[in-house]
Amino acid sequence: MKEVNGSIWHTMSTQRVTPTDFVCVIEISKGSKNKYELDKETGLLILDRILHTSTHYPANYGFIPRTYGDDGDPLDVLLLCSEPVQPMTLVRAYPIGVISMLDNGKNDEKIIAVPFNDPNYNCYHDISELPSHVVDEMEHFFTVYKALENKTTAVNEKGNREEAIEVIKKCLDNYIDTFIKSW
């Protein structure tokens, strides 16, 4: 059984997290080189590191509460938004795609999402509708962002909205199996 604390990862209402409509938690603002992540003990953000490369996050980056990915963390989300979003901000969003990658040999999926309330992006409903450069930039970032740390990453493929929904369903089920059923 995994320990559950009062962190937003565990306390978000299940009614606010579905595969097609969820509240995500932003950890890193678009344009930042600061790699923050959820401190699982306190529920606060901790600075993991400053990126060693000259790259910066191409989108707001965070996680979907009440999910559990293959890497032992909540499911990652890249939130495409016309503005940088402050860390620890909650944003209601929907998935439009997924980037599947390997990070030090572990599966690490990134949901591509759009806020319901951003008129510059809420016209997109599938990753195939995005300008190709936006997707290329995200894939490139995850290919090189750990290069100077002697860590290996590889982007395997990108998937559409339906594939993203299936990944979210899987990670919601993993969360239940890991944290709820074991109580």
Secondary structure by P-SEA (a helix, b strand, c coil): ccccccccccccccccccccbbbbbbcccccccccccccccccccccccccccccccccbbbbbccccccccccbbbbbbccccccccccccccccbbbbbbcccbbbbbbbbbbccccccccccccccccaaaaaaaaaaaacccccccbbbbbcccccaaaaaaaaaaaaaaaaacccccc
